[in-house]
Amino acid sequence: MTQLVLGLSAFYHDSAAALVADGVPVAAAQEERFSRRRHDPSFPGGAVGYCLREAGAELGDVCAVAYYEDPALKFRRVLATYAAAAPHGLASFLDGLPAWLGWKRTATRAVREHLAGPQGRAVPEVVARRHHESHAASAFFASPYPSAAVLCVDGVGEWATTTLWQGVGTRLRYLAELRFPHSLGLLYSAFTYFCGFKVDSGEYKLMGLAPYGTPRFAPLIRERLIDVKPDGSFRLDLRWFEFLRGRVMTGAGFEQLFGGPRRQPEGPLTEREFDLAASVQQVTEEVMVRLARTARRLTGEPRLCLAGGVALNCVANGRVLEDAGPAELWVQPAAGDAGGALGAALAEAYERGAPRAHPAAGHDAMAGALLGPAYSDDEIGAYLDARGIPYERLGAEGVTRRVADALAGGAIVGWFQGRMEFGPRALGSRSILADPRDPGMQSALNLRTKFRESFRPFAPAVLAEDAKDWFDLRQESPYMLIVGKVAEAQRLAARVPDGVSGLGLLHVPRSTVPAVTHVDGSARVQTVDGRHPRLRLLLLAFKERTGCPVLVNTSFNVRGEPIVNTPAEAYACFMRTNIDLLALGGFLLRKQGQPPWQEERDWRAGIPMD
């Protein structure tokens, strides 16, 4: 009989559900993709329902539900933090106390109640795993390695902010940890906040901003904010931070150190923000490299696995790979809290005796991170016909040929194929694609398609067998989580006009693929092999027409919205932006000839599933 374990992360941010069958992930998704609320923290009812449907199972078929952290231990940390900060932070404490005295302290009970529903269904055993154990399990157990060192770095779980582990077979051995309030993730979030971006979602913007600046504040950060030891352990000087005492990350101390008040959200970006981003990015990379070296020294393992929110810093991951010396690096594609749902399920499954067979087969357990919902051509056709939407039905091969032609001609294409990705990256199932050779494409995508900040870089998807000719990478990067330089053969001599700095650097060509080359000559690369078969076929077709095996690959969404899940959401995004073509499975839709878009149309109704 199949052993099913359901994993859940919920109630803080990026809620998700994952289902593991006999130790193998079969379904996983973030709740935001169903609720359409970005970073949705609520109970992941939509994701749970999807996971069970995907497996053809009911809740009664599940042997255990694994929650991704220990709420009682987390409650004790919250109380201890408030007590240590008293009398500061009283308002914040009083605001949060009712929730902590209620459902937050007993989150596993809340999970049971949600699963039982108003009809009082029988609920399997609900067990609480530790937060960093869930991260570590998501990193190692899903990796292709029989054994490895494991490093988890985030803001905070219960108490841990950084942990080191050794994974062997179906077991994780805990080695060391750093504890709250000393947190690399919170240091990075403090600068995210100070630079005017939103904590827990804007950190990747800060990472993208860093190459525009110089790290002139890095010595000050090391001197005043964080004391880093040779082994990567560190302590924050808490006098300069506000997260212990109130509702904000920084206050007067940061303003004193860094020359003025916090940038207001949506305010102009100045040289100070560029340099702050570059500085904290440099310090973060240094700490990660030292921690990775310590992980190898303590375990003797040549391979390293990463998880936790800081592991989504793909620039730091590239530095770890280059400077810390692991023979191989594997990063969980859903490295943040959403991935904790999968890690909790895997930890529980292996503790209950499930086998771990995939390392012997030489691959990871993530199935290309394609663990979300898929829609058949029959379902897509039913949606289009019900709404009178014009289309051509060309089949998979016909769509691939036509899209390759259109991309070579400069079109922007919405690409909706197969199962949705689990994690924050679009990997060729829910993607917007374009020609990377076009020097104007980066601005066109940011400003007129994604409606987001102009400085944000785009990632290249490249055929795995051609990657070495286009990018300097030591290993594969199938999940777009490692940054490398554009290969020397593709670089151009950058001629920066006198007086040009900051965002002006955007318009200086640096390579033969300028739309995916950041201002420092780097790129966040996705190497595409058989794990993403439809995207691979399209890259082959594009290469045949242009000689270039690279495409711009960015997530199929606009600023402030989750990545699209259903054909209805893909069509809405297509109509509300300057995307030229929409490839929905075997159907091709052209913007020209579509009926006028009406925003009030009930486009969220989705697809009839009967």
FIVOZA-915504 format. One record per residue (C-alpha): residue in one letter; x, y, z. Coordinates in steps of 0.5 Angstrom, whole numbers. Example, Ala and Ser with C-alpha at 12.3 -4.5 7.8 and 13.67 -1.06 7.14 Angstrom:
! residues 2
PT   vexdo       x       y       z
PT       a      25      -9      16
PT       s      27      -2      14
***
This chain:
! residues 610
PT   vexdo       x       y       z
PT       m       0       0       0
PT       t       3       7      -2
PT       q       5      11       4
PT       l       2      18       3
PT       v       5      24       7
PT       l       2      31       7
PT       g       7      37       8
PT       l       4      44      10
PT       s       7      51      11
PT       a       2      56      13
PT       f       1      62      17
PT       y       7      67      16
PT       h       8      68       9
PT       d       9      63       3
PT       s       4      58       5
PT       a       4      51       1
PT       a       3      44       1
PT       a       6      38      -2
PT       l       5      31      -2
PT       v      10      25      -2
PT       a       8      18      -4
PT       d      13      13      -2
PT       g      19      18      -1
PT       v      18      21      -8
PT       p      15      28      -9
PT       v       8      28     -13
PT       a       5      34     -12
PT       a       7      41      -9
PT       a       4      48     -10
PT       q       4      55      -6
PT       e      -3      57      -4
PT       e      -2      64      -7
PT       r      -3      61     -14
PT       f     -10      59     -12
PT       s     -12      65      -8
PT       r      -8      70     -12
PT       r      -6      73      -6
PT       r       2      74      -7
PT       h       6      71      -1
PT       d      -1      68       2
PT       p       0      66       9
PT       s      -7      63      10
PT       f      -8      56      11
PT       p      -6      53       4
PT       g     -13      50       3
PT       g     -13      50      -5
PT       a      -6      47      -5
PT       v      -8      41      -1
PT       g     -14      40      -5
PT       y     -10      40     -11
PT       c      -4      36      -8
PT       l     -10      30      -6
PT       r     -13      31     -13
PT       e      -6      30     -17
PT       a      -5      24     -13
PT       g     -12      21     -14
PT       a     -13      21      -6
PT       e     -17      23      -1
PT       l     -15      26       6
PT       g     -16      19       9
PT       d     -11      16       5
PT       v      -6      20       8
PT       c      -2      17      14
PT       a       1      23      17
PT       v       1      31      16
PT       a       7      34      17
PT       y       7      42      19
PT       y      14      45      18
PT       e      16      48      25
PT       d      14      47      32
PT       p       9      53      34
PT       a      10      52      42
PT       l      18      53      41
PT       k      17      59      37
PT       f      12      62      42
PT       r      17      61      47
PT       r      22      65      43
PT       v      17      70      41
PT       l      15      71      49
PT       a      23      71      51
PT       t      24      76      45
PT       y      19      81      48
PT       a      21      80      55
PT       a      28      82      53
PT       a      26      88      49
PT       a      21      91      55
PT       p      19      96      55
PT       h      21      97      48
PT       g      16      94      43
PT       l      10      94      48
PT       a       5      96      42
PT       s       8      91      38
PT       f       7      86      43
PT       l       0      88      45
PT       d      -2      87      38
PT       g       1      80      37
PT       l      -1      77      43
PT       p      -8      75      42
PT       a      -6      71      36
PT       w       0      68      40
PT       l      -5      66      46
PT       g     -10      63      41
PT       w      -8      59      34
PT       k      -1      61      33
PT       r       1      58      39
PT       t      -3      52      37
PT       a      -2      52      30
PT       t      -2      44      29
PT       r      -9      45      32
PT       a     -11      50      27
PT       v      -8      45      22
PT       r     -13      40      24
PT       e     -19      44      25
PT       h     -18      47      17
PT       l     -17      40      15
PT       a     -23      37      19
PT       g     -27      43      16
PT       p     -35      44      18
PT       q     -36      37      16
PT       g     -32      34      22
PT       r     -28      30      17
PT       a     -23      25      20
PT       v     -16      28      20
PT       p      -9      24      20
PT       e      -4      25      25
PT       v      -1      32      25
PT       v       6      32      27
PT       a      11      38      28
PT       r      18      38      25
PT       r      23      44      27
PT       h      23      49      22
PT       h      31      48      20
PT       e      30      41      20
PT       s      24      42      14
PT       h      29      46      10
PT       a      35      41      11
PT       a      30      36       9
PT       s      28      39       3
PT       a      35      41       1
PT       f      38      34       2
PT       f      33      29       1
PT       a      31      32      -5
PT       s      38      32      -8
PT       p      41      27     -12
PT       y      47      26      -7
PT       p      47      20      -3
PT       s      51      24       2
PT       a      52      31       3
PT       a      54      37       7
PT       v      47      41       8
PT       l      47      49      10
PT       c      41      53      12
PT       v      41      60      12
PT       d      34      64      13
PT       g      31      70      18
PT       v      29      66      23
PT       g      25      59      25
PT       e      24      58      32
PT       w      30      60      35
PT       a      35      58      29
PT       t      37      62      24
PT       t      43      58      21
PT       t      44      51      21
PT       l      49      46      19
PT       w      48      38      18
PT       q      50      32      15
PT       g      46      28      10
PT       v      47      21       9
PT       g      42      16       6
PT       t      35      17       9
PT       r      38      21      16
PT       l      40      28      17
PT       r      45      29      23
PT       y      45      36      26
PT       l      52      39      27
PT       a      51      46      29
PT       e      47      53      29
PT       l      47      60      30
PT       r      41      63      34
PT       f      36      69      34
PT       p      37      75      34
PT       h      43      74      30
PT       s      41      73      23
PT       l      44      74      16
PT       g      37      74      13
PT       l      35      79      18
PT       l      41      83      16
PT       y      39      83       9
PT       s      32      84      10
PT       a      34      90      14
PT       f      37      93       8
PT       t      32      91       4
PT       y      27      95       9
PT       f      32     101       9
PT       c      32     101       1
PT       g      25     102       1
PT       f      23      95      -1
PT       k      18      90       2
PT       v      21      85       7
PT       d      20      78       6
PT       s      19      79      -2
PT       g      23      85      -4
PT       e      30      82      -2
PT       y      31      79      -9
PT       k      30      87     -12
PT       l      36      89      -7
PT       m      40      83     -10
PT       g      39      86     -17
PT       l      40      93     -15
PT       a      47      91     -12
PT       p      51      91     -19
PT       y      49      98     -20
PT       g      53     100     -14
PT       t      60     100     -11
PT       p      61      97      -4
PT       r      63     103       0
PT       f      59     101       6
PT       a      62      94       7
PT       p      67      96      12
PT       l      62     100      16
PT       i      57      94      16
PT       r      63      89      18
PT       e      65      95      23
PT       r      59      96      26
PT       l      53      91      25
PT       i      56      84      24
PT       d      62      81      27
PT       v      64      75      23
PT       k      69      70      25
PT       p      73      66      20
PT       d      69      60      21
PT       g      63      64      18
PT       s      59      65      25
PT       f      57      72      27
PT       r      54      76      32
PT       l      50      83      30
PT       d      50      89      34
PT       l      43      90      36
PT       r      44      97      38
PT       w      43      99      31
PT       f      37      95      29
PT       e      29      95      31
PT       f      26      89      29
PT       l      27      86      37
PT       r      23      93      39
PT       g      18      94      34
PT       r      14      94      28
PT       v      20      96      23
PT       m      27      93      22
PT       t      31     100      22
PT       g      31     106      25
PT       a      35     112      28
PT       g      41     108      28
PT       f      41     106      21
PT       e      40     113      19
PT       q      46     116      23
PT       l      50     110      20
PT       f      48     111      13
PT       g      47     118      12
PT       g      40     120      12
PT       p      33     117      13
PT       r      30     111      10
PT       r      28     111       2
PT       q      21     111       2
PT       p      17     106      -2
PT       e      17     108     -10
PT       g      21     114      -8
PT       p      27     115     -13
PT       l      33     111     -13
PT       t      40     114     -11
PT       e      47     112     -11
PT       r      46     111      -4
PT       e      41     105      -5
PT       f      46     102     -10
PT       d      52     102      -6
PT       l      48     100       0
PT       a      45      94      -4
PT       a      52      93      -7
PT       s      55      93       0
PT       v      50      88       4
PT       q      51      83      -2
PT       q      58      83      -1
PT       v      58      82       6
PT       t      53      76       5
PT       e      57      73       0
PT       e      63      73       5
PT       v      59      70      10
PT       m      56      64       6
PT       v      63      63       3
PT       r      66      62      10
PT       l      60      58      12
PT       a      60      53       6
PT       r      68      52       8
PT       t      66      50      15
PT       a      60      45      13
PT       r      65      42       8
PT       r      71      42      14
PT       l      66      39      19
PT       t      63      34      15
PT       g      68      32      10
PT       e      63      32       5
PT       p      65      35      -2
PT       r      58      36      -4
PT       l      54      42      -1
PT       c      46      43      -1
PT       l      43      49       1
PT       a      36      52       3
PT       g      33      57       7
PT       g      31      64       4
PT       v      38      66       4
PT       a      39      60      -1
PT       l      35      64      -6
PT       n      41      69      -7
PT       c      43      66     -13
PT       v      49      71     -13
PT       a      52      69      -7
PT       n      50      61      -9
PT       g      55      63     -15
PT       r      60      65     -10
PT       v      60      59      -6
PT       l      61      55     -12
PT       e      67      59     -14
PT       d      70      60      -8
PT       a      68      55      -2
PT       g      70      49      -6
PT       p      64      44      -6
PT       a      65      39     -12
PT       e      58      40     -13
PT       l      52      45     -11
PT       w      45      43     -10
PT       v      40      48      -8
PT       q      33      47      -7
PT       p      28      50     -12
PT       a      23      52      -7
PT       a      29      54      -2
PT       g      24      59       2
PT       d      18      57       7
PT       a      14      54       2
PT       g      19      49       1
PT       g      19      47       8
PT       a      12      44       7
PT       l      16      39       2
PT       g      22      38       7
PT       a      17      37      13
PT       a      13      31       9
PT       l      20      28       6
PT       a      23      28      13
PT       e      17      25      16
PT       a      16      20      10
PT       y      24      17      11
PT       e      23      17      19
PT       r      17      12      17
PT       g      21       8      13
PT       a      20      10       6
PT       p      26       9       1
PT       r      30      14      -2
PT       a      32      11      -9
PT       h      33      17     -14
PT       p      41      18     -12
PT       a      42      11     -14
PT       a      39      13     -21
PT       g      43      19     -21
PT       h      38      25     -21
PT       d      34      29     -16
PT       a      27      28     -14
PT       m      24      35     -16
PT       a      22      33     -23
PT       g      25      39     -26
PT       a      20      43     -20
PT       l      14      41     -25
PT       l      10      39     -19
PT       g       4      44     -20
PT       p      -3      43     -24
PT       a      -3      42     -31
PT       y      -9      43     -36
PT       s     -10      38     -42
PT       d     -11      41     -49
PT       d     -19      39     -48
PT       e     -19      43     -42
PT       i     -16      49     -45
PT       g     -20      48     -51
PT       a     -27      48     -47
PT       y     -24      54     -43
PT       l     -23      58     -50
PT       d     -29      56     -53
PT       a     -34      58     -48
PT       r     -31      65     -48
PT       g     -31      65     -55
PT       i     -24      67     -55
PT       p     -20      66     -62
PT       y     -15      61     -63
PT       e     -11      57     -68
PT       r     -10      49     -65
PT       l      -4      47     -68
PT       g      -1      42     -63
PT       a       5      41     -59
PT       e      10      41     -65
PT       g       6      47     -69
PT       v       6      51     -63
PT       t      13      50     -62
PT       r      15      52     -70
PT       r      11      58     -70
PT       v      13      61     -63
PT       a      20      60     -65
PT       d      19      64     -72
PT       a      16      69     -68
PT       l      21      70     -62
PT       a      26      70     -68
PT       g      22      76     -71
PT       g      22      80     -64
PT       a      16      78     -61
PT       i      14      77     -54
PT       v      11      70     -52
PT       g       7      68     -46
PT       w       9      60     -45
PT       f       4      56     -42
PT       q       6      49     -42
PT       g       5      43     -38
PT       r       5      43     -30
PT       m       6      49     -26
PT       e      13      50     -23
PT       f      14      49     -15
PT       g      18      55     -12
PT       p      19      62     -14
PT       r      22      61     -21
PT       a      19      60     -28
PT       l      23      55     -31
PT       g      19      54     -38
PT       s      12      52     -36
PT       r       9      59     -34
PT       s      14      63     -37
PT       i      14      70     -41
PT       l      20      69     -47
PT       a      23      73     -51
PT       d      30      74     -56
PT       p      36      76     -51
PT       r      40      79     -57
PT       d      35      85     -58
PT       p      38      90     -54
PT       g      32      94     -52
PT       m      28      88     -50
PT       q      30      88     -42
PT       s      27      95     -42
PT       a      21      93     -46
PT       l      19      87     -42
PT       n      20      91     -35
PT       l      16      97     -37
PT       r      11      95     -42
PT       t      10      88     -40
PT       k      12      86     -33
PT       f      10      94     -30
PT       r      16      93     -26
PT       e      22      97     -24
PT       s      27      98     -30
PT       f      33      96     -26
PT       r      31      89     -25
PT       p      35      83     -29
PT       f      32      78     -33
PT       a      35      70     -34
PT       p      37      66     -39
PT       a      35      59     -41
PT       v      40      56     -45
PT       l      41      49     -48
PT       a      45      45     -43
PT       e      50      42     -48
PT       d      51      49     -51
PT       a      51      53     -44
PT       k      59      53     -43
PT       d      59      57     -50
PT       w      55      62     -47
PT       f      56      62     -40
PT       d      62      61     -35
PT       l      59      56     -30
PT       r      62      50     -27
PT       q      56      46     -27
PT       e      49      45     -29
PT       s      44      50     -26
PT       p      37      47     -28
PT       y      33      51     -23
PT       m      36      58     -24
PT       l      39      59     -18
PT       i      46      60     -20
PT       v      49      66     -23
PT       g      55      66     -27
PT       k      59      71     -32
PT       v      57      71     -39
PT       a      63      67     -43
PT       e      68      71     -46
PT       a      67      69     -53
PT       q      60      73     -52
PT       r      62      79     -49
PT       l      63      86     -52
PT       a      68      91     -50
PT       a      63      96     -45
PT       r      64     103     -47
PT       v      61     107     -41
PT       p      60     114     -43
PT       d      63     119     -38
PT       g      59     121     -33
PT       v      54     115     -34
PT       s      53     111     -27
PT       g      47     108     -24
PT       l      41     106     -28
PT       g      44     109     -34
PT       l      49     103     -34
PT       l      43      99     -37
PT       h      44     102     -44
PT       v      51     100     -45
PT       p      51      93     -49
PT       r      56      88     -45
PT       s      55      82     -49
PT       t      51      79     -55
PT       v      45      77     -51
PT       p      44      84     -48
PT       a      37      83     -45
PT       v      40      77     -40
PT       t      46      80     -39
PT       h      46      84     -32
PT       v      51      91     -32
PT       d      56      87     -28
PT       g      57      82     -34
PT       s      53      76     -30
PT       a      47      72     -31
PT       r      42      68     -27
PT       v      42      62     -32
PT       q      38      56     -33
PT       t      41      50     -36
PT       v      35      46     -40
PT       d      35      39     -41
PT       g      30      33     -41
PT       r      27      36     -35
PT       h      24      41     -38
PT       p      22      38     -45
PT       r      17      43     -48
PT       l      22      49     -47
PT       r      28      45     -49
PT       l      24      43     -56
PT       l      23      51     -57
PT       l      30      52     -55
PT       l      33      47     -61
PT       a      28      51     -66
PT       f      30      58     -64
PT       k      37      56     -65
PT       e      36      53     -71
PT       r      33      59     -74
PT       t      38      64     -71
PT       g      44      60     -68
PT       c      43      62     -61
PT       p      41      57     -56
PT       v      39      62     -51
PT       l      32      65     -49
PT       v      30      71     -44
PT       n      26      67     -39
PT       t      22      71     -34
PT       s      16      69     -30
PT       f       9      69     -33
PT       n       6      75     -29
PT       v       6      82     -28
PT       r       8      86     -22
PT       g       5      85     -15
PT       e       1      78     -18
PT       p       3      71     -17
PT       i       5      67     -23
PT       v      -1      65     -27
PT       n      -4      58     -25
PT       t     -10      57     -30
PT       p     -11      58     -37
PT       a     -16      64     -35
PT       e     -10      67     -31
PT       a      -5      67     -37
PT       y     -11      70     -42
PT       a     -12      75     -37
PT       c      -4      77     -37
PT       f      -4      76     -44
PT       m      -9      81     -45
PT       r      -7      86     -40
PT       t       0      87     -43
PT       n       4      88     -49
PT       i       5      80     -50
PT       d       4      79     -57
PT       l       3      71     -57
PT       l       0      66     -52
PT       a       2      59     -53
PT       l      -3      55     -49
PT       g      -1      48     -49
PT       g      -3      46     -57
PT       f      -6      53     -58
PT       l      -4      59     -61
PT       l      -7      66     -59
PT       r      -5      72     -63
PT       k      -6      79     -59
PT       q      -9      82     -66
PT       g     -16      79     -67
PT       q     -18      78     -60
PT       p     -24      81     -57
PT       p     -23      88     -53
PT       w     -21      86     -46
PT       q     -26      88     -41
PT       e     -23      88     -34
PT       e     -29      87     -31
PT       r     -30      80     -34
PT       d     -30      74     -30
PT       w     -23      71     -32
PT       r     -22      68     -26
PT       a     -27      63     -27
PT       g     -22      58     -29
PT       i     -24      52     -33
PT       p     -30      47     -32
PT       m     -27      41     -29
PT       d     -33      36     -29
***
